[in-house]
Amino acid sequence: MHDRLAVHELMHRWWYAYDEGQFDTWPQMFTQDAWFTSRTDTGKHPYEAFIASDNRGRDKVLAWQKEHRLASPYPLRHNGTNIHVDGETGQDVSVTSYIHVTQTVGGLPSAVASGIVRAVVRREGGAYRFAVVHVVLDTVDSVSFAERSVDS
């Protein structure tokens, strides 16, 4: 039986540590064989090259994360919402959530991005760590649900 609160806590702790640039805490949150991807839903955003990532192995994942964070604004706030467990197998827990990202412009929060995060969290060495994280940011204009493409 997995500790779902600990899985949720990892998600929340990661976003906070990422936003605050707590680089020394990052390695303990990922497995050695971690896989991280990020992209937009279309793959055609003007900042796609900055957003896009497909890295395997903790060292490569964290190197990309650090470079990306250092080039991003501060304050930056990744707000993980609607975090829920999709499934559990052995040492792994599959999790999905939304993210809403803000920065401060003119003294007020301003939306940067939103998207969906799908992750696999693995129990390893008495702690939960990210084994897989896939982030897809929203860029397609909203339409009524009935009008949306079936391929979305």
C-alpha positions as CSV (number, residue, x, y, z in Angstrom):
1,M,0.0,0.0,0.0
2,H,1.4,3.4,-1.0
3,D,1.4,6.5,1.1
4,R,-0.7,8.8,-1.2
5,L,0.0,11.8,1.1
6,A,3.7,11.4,0.6
7,V,3.2,11.2,-3.2
8,H,1.2,14.5,-3.1
9,E,3.8,16.0,-0.8
10,L,6.6,15.2,-3.3
11,M,4.6,17.0,-6.1
12,H,4.1,20.1,-4.0
13,R,7.6,20.1,-2.6
14,W,9.1,19.8,-6.2
15,W,7.2,22.8,-7.5
16,Y,8.2,24.9,-4.5
17,A,11.9,23.8,-4.7
18,Y,11.9,24.4,-8.4
19,D,10.5,27.9,-8.2
20,E,12.8,28.9,-5.4
21,G,15.9,27.5,-7.1
22,Q,16.7,25.1,-4.2
23,F,19.1,23.2,-6.5
24,D,20.7,21.2,-3.7
25,T,17.4,19.5,-2.8
26,W,16.5,18.5,-6.3
27,P,18.6,15.2,-6.6
28,Q,16.8,13.5,-3.7
29,M,13.5,14.0,-5.6
30,F,14.4,12.0,-8.7
31,T,15.4,8.4,-9.3
32,Q,18.7,7.7,-11.0
33,D,17.0,6.7,-14.2
34,A,14.5,9.5,-14.2
35,W,12.9,10.6,-17.5
36,F,11.6,14.2,-17.9
37,T,9.8,15.6,-20.9
38,S,8.1,18.9,-21.5
39,R,6.5,20.4,-24.6
40,T,3.5,22.4,-25.7
41,D,0.3,20.7,-26.9
42,T,1.0,21.8,-30.5
43,G,4.8,21.7,-30.5
44,K,4.8,24.9,-32.4
45,H,4.9,27.6,-29.7
46,P,7.3,30.6,-30.4
47,Y,9.2,29.5,-27.3
48,E,9.1,25.8,-28.0
49,A,12.9,25.4,-28.1
50,F,13.0,26.9,-24.5
51,I,10.1,24.7,-23.3
52,A,10.9,21.4,-25.0
53,S,12.8,18.8,-23.1
54,D,13.4,15.0,-23.4
55,N,16.0,14.0,-20.9
56,R,16.8,10.6,-19.3
57,G,18.9,10.0,-16.3
58,R,18.8,12.2,-13.1
59,D,22.0,14.1,-14.0
60,K,20.7,15.1,-17.5
61,V,17.2,15.9,-16.1
62,L,18.6,18.1,-13.4
63,A,21.1,19.9,-15.6
64,W,18.2,20.8,-18.0
65,Q,16.0,21.8,-15.1
66,K,18.7,24.1,-13.6
67,E,19.5,25.7,-17.0
68,H,15.7,26.2,-17.6
69,R,15.1,27.7,-14.2
70,L,18.1,30.1,-14.3
71,A,16.7,31.5,-17.6
72,S,13.1,31.8,-16.2
73,P,11.6,34.7,-14.3
74,Y,11.6,35.2,-10.5
75,P,9.2,35.1,-8.8
76,L,7.7,32.2,-10.7
77,R,5.0,30.1,-9.2
78,H,4.0,26.6,-10.4
79,N,0.7,25.8,-8.8
80,G,-0.1,22.1,-8.9
81,T,-3.8,21.4,-8.7
82,N,-6.2,18.5,-9.0
83,I,-3.4,16.1,-8.2
84,H,-4.8,12.6,-8.2
85,V,-3.5,9.0,-8.3
86,D,-4.3,7.2,-11.5
87,G,-2.9,3.8,-10.5
88,E,-0.5,1.9,-8.3
89,T,1.8,-1.1,-9.2
90,G,4.5,-2.5,-7.0
91,Q,6.8,0.4,-6.2
92,D,5.2,2.9,-8.6
93,V,2.4,5.4,-8.3
94,S,1.0,7.1,-11.4
95,V,-0.2,10.7,-10.8
96,T,-1.8,13.3,-13.0
97,S,-2.4,17.0,-12.2
98,Y,-2.9,20.4,-13.7
99,I,-0.4,23.2,-13.3
100,H,-1.0,26.9,-13.5
101,V,2.2,29.0,-13.7
102,T,2.4,32.7,-12.8
103,Q,5.0,35.5,-12.7
104,T,4.6,39.0,-11.3
105,V,4.1,41.8,-13.8
106,G,3.4,45.4,-12.7
107,G,3.1,44.2,-9.1
108,L,0.3,41.6,-9.9
109,P,0.3,37.9,-10.7
110,S,0.2,37.3,-14.4
111,A,-0.5,33.9,-16.1
112,V,2.4,32.3,-17.9
113,A,1.1,28.9,-18.7
114,S,-1.2,26.1,-17.8
115,G,-1.0,22.4,-18.6
116,I,-1.1,18.8,-17.6
117,V,1.5,16.9,-15.7
118,R,1.6,13.1,-15.8
119,A,4.2,11.4,-13.5
120,V,5.3,8.1,-12.1
121,V,6.5,8.3,-8.6
122,R,8.6,5.4,-7.3
123,R,9.2,4.3,-3.7
124,E,13.0,3.9,-3.5
125,G,15.2,3.8,-0.5
126,G,12.4,4.6,1.9
127,A,11.3,7.8,0.0
128,Y,9.2,8.6,-3.0
129,R,11.0,10.0,-6.0
130,F,10.0,11.0,-9.5
131,A,10.8,8.3,-12.1
132,V,8.9,9.9,-14.9
133,V,7.5,13.4,-15.5
134,H,5.8,14.5,-18.6
135,V,4.6,18.1,-18.9
136,V,2.4,19.3,-21.7
137,L,1.6,23.0,-21.7
138,D,-1.7,24.4,-23.1
139,T,-1.4,26.7,-26.2
140,V,-4.5,25.9,-28.3
141,D,-7.3,28.4,-28.0
142,S,-10.3,27.0,-26.0
143,V,-13.5,26.1,-27.8
144,S,-16.6,24.4,-26.5
145,F,-15.9,20.8,-25.5
146,A,-18.2,19.6,-28.3
147,E,-16.2,21.4,-30.9
148,R,-12.8,20.2,-29.8
149,S,-10.9,17.8,-32.1
150,V,-11.2,14.2,-31.2
151,D,-7.4,13.9,-31.7
152,S,-6.7,16.4,-28.8
